[in-house]
Every structure is written in C-alpha cells, then in structure tokens.
Amino acid sequence: MNTKIKNLLSATKVAFKNKVFLSAFCLLLSTLFPFYSFAQSPTDLPATNNIYAEGIHSVKLTLQGANFGQPIIQLNSGERLELSFDDLLQQDRFLKYTLIHCTHNWQYSPLNQIEYLDGFMEDLIEDVSFSFNTIVPYTHYSLVFPTNQMRILRSGNYLLVVYDNDISNPVLTRRLMILDNKQAGIQGAVTWAQDLRFRDTKQQVDFTAYTGSYSIRNPAMYLRATIVQNGRWDNAIENLIYRTAKPGEYGFNYDNLNTNVFNGGNEFRTFDIRTLRSTADRITSINFNNRINQAYVVEDLARPWGAFVTNTTLKGHNIFANSDFPGRNTEDYVLVHFTLRIDFPVADGDLYVFGELTDWRTDPKAKMAFNPENSYWETSFFCKQGFYNYIYVFVPKGSDTIDDAYIEGSHWQTPNNYTILLYLQEEGTSYDKLIGTTTVSINAND
C-alpha cells in the first residue's frame, strides 16, 4: 500500500473518532475510487436549463413553497429550493441528482466537488408519487434541497443535474444561484432607453453596487454583473463591467450605449384550465375527444403595433392547480389548442408559443404551422391543469435569436421584472461568489 493511501486511511480513522465519518469517507472514496458514488462533471453538457429525457413535463425550480420566482437562496440560511416535474411516460427511472459549481457566465468552475459540497456528491430523488384520478397518468417527482446529506459550502452559480442512474443519462438540468452570507447592496432602476431611437420600445436597467464589506483589488477583472428579464436566460445580459467607481461604490450606468437595454415586450397573454367543467379565462371550449381532455384558447391576433394596454400577469410564468378536485397530483394533462391570426406575411422564420409553459425554449412541440383553410397559424400541445402566461415569438431561419417583438410588439411601459446578480472573484480564489442580488421593475408613472 503506497504512502498516499496509508495517510488517507489514517486520516479516516481519526475522522471516525471525531464523528465526522461522512466527510472523511467521501474524501477517501473521491481519491481512491473517483468513479464510486461521486458525480463526475458532465463536460459535454451545457450549463443551461434543458430537458433531455422524453416524457418530462412541467418542470419547476423555485423557493420551497413558492409557485414561481427565481431559484436563489442564501448560503447557510436554512432556505431550501424545490424541484418538481412529471414523467408522462412513467418509465422505470432510478433518478439521482448532483450540483456543479459554475462561473458567473455559466462555464464549469475549476473547483472540485468536494470543495463546494459537504457530504455525498450525488443523492437519490426519493419523493416519487403518482397521479390520482387523471385521464393522462404520470409519475410526479419532487426534490427539496440542500439536505443534510448534501450541503452547499460556497456561493455562486450552480447547475442542478438530474440523471437516470448515471450522469451520462441526463434527464434535465436547471440553473440556480447561492447568495453569499456577506452581501453587497444594489440599488437599481428601470427606465425607458436613453437612446432616442428605442425610447418607445426598450427598457434600460441601471444600477449601483455598494461593496463596502468586500475588499476588491482589481474590480475591472473580477467584478461582474448579470441582468435577467422575467427569469428567462435566452436574452440575459451577462459579463457587465462597471463604468464609474469610487471606494466601495460601482456604477453600472451605460447612458445611451445600449449595453443594458431589453425589449420592453408586451403584457403576456393568459388562459385558465384549472377547471374542466366549464370554460374559464380565454378558453372558448373544452371537450373530451380521442380519450383526452382538450381545450381551445381564444383566437389570438398579432399585435406588433398599437398602444400599450396594461394587464396583470405572472410575467410569463404559470401555476398548476385543479379547482374541480383539489389535492396532490390531481391535475390532469390537457391538449391545448392555440390559433394566431396575422394580417401580414410571415417569411424566413418560424413562430412558437413561448413562456414557462415551453420551459422558456422554442420547443418543437410549440412550433406553429399555417392552416391555409382558415388562414391562421396553429399548434397544440399538452399542458398540466393550471393558470398560464404565454406569448408568441419569431425565430429567423438560420438563427437562434428569439424575436419577442415580431408578433407581440414592444413597449417601454411593460412591467417586466429584472433580477440583477453581482459576482466577485476574490483575490487568491479561483471561483466567482454571488455577493449581491435584487429585483427591480419599471414604474411607468414616474
């Protein structure tokens, strides 16, 4: 037995005596048997929100007990996150999960898992239940974390990876953020764009960070900020660098440079399928056909022009609920039909229904097709019973950029939520801490 192994075994015996068996055992296994009970970093897996397995629907990651909101908790605060999702194929899955630390711009950080996780490096998803009295059967998975078996040691960005037995078989991935114990203050404001060309259509997010509790030696290199609109990452603005500075105070105000501007967009459209006994908000009819429940949303009209009309929405999110038969896992899946009428030609691109109901992605199932018989665009896909927000987006051919103004228009008054995230790599360290966050929205009355 070589000296390294002898030393590790000796250290493990000492740990046993000090009642820290778990940490020492994990350290020993990670060194001697790196493939055993440790999740390896999936280097070919992008650190994005994604669904990889067929049949996975209705994924949510929020603060425990919340219906929506950003997956951000403070380090060592006792706060916990809750992941939930359904498997409509009801496959025999043996689901595990792990956490991978990432940089401020969502690359894998150089840290080893034992540097940011205490306890096991992977764990089982044990809360598994089944739908009750539904036409479409499904298996429901729920996970509340961090746990005593897997504790988070450092702040920053994390990728939650759920996989079937082995990490080479990913089921889904989710981004989440852990806020440092020592926090920087952030004061922000949302206004119309200062560039007069975009004053009526875009919003500008300016803010100032107060880092008095941190000693920052090289802020131009190690202090970064990110802005996220309504929780969607496809249009997030990352890697922002301060423009003005004085001791402990950094200004991220870009004037008319358009570095920190977003399309204001429009209020989200809504529909309500919490009940299947009668039509609710923006549902024209409900029927039972081909052995499934089906709902038809009111025909939508494209609105790229026109005045802004305010409406209270969930900023693109949705809530799952069954008002007919309340209870756990009683929400059924409904085939929802969408129709969109457009009075101008659509060419060189594709249209999609978009929002949390499509996982903030251009889901192929939500891609619209033109119906020449009725001269409208249409698509249908399954949605779990609940209250929904959505919009229509356009993606030019050969591009991955989502144009949310092509169909919906864009207005500076739209009350979007902007989450500001402030990161710092302290001197002598090799990872990015999340040292501050806040959420701001426009006040159109100012």
Secondary structure, 3 states (H helix, E strand, C coil): CCHHHHHHHHHHHHHHHCCCHHHHHHHHHHHHCCCCCCCCCCCCCCCCCEECCCCEEEEEEEECCCCCCCCEEECCCCCCEEEEEEECCCCCCCEEEEEEEECCCCCECCCCHHHHEEECCCEECCEEEECCCCCCCCEEEEEEECCCCEEECCCEEEEEEEEECCCCCEEEEEEEEEECCCCCEEEEEEEECCCHHHCCCEEEEEEEEECCCCCCCCHHHHEEEEEEECCEEEEEEEEECCCEEECCEEEECCCCCCCCEEECCCCCEEEECCCCCCCCCCEEEEEEECCEEEEEECCEECCCCCCCCCCCCCCCCEEECCCCCCCCCCCCEEEEEEEEECCCCCCCEEEEEECHHHCCCCCHHHECEEECCCCEEEEEEEEECEEEEEEEEEEECCCCCCECCCCCCCCCCCCCEEEEEEEECCCCCCCCEEEEEEEEECCCCC
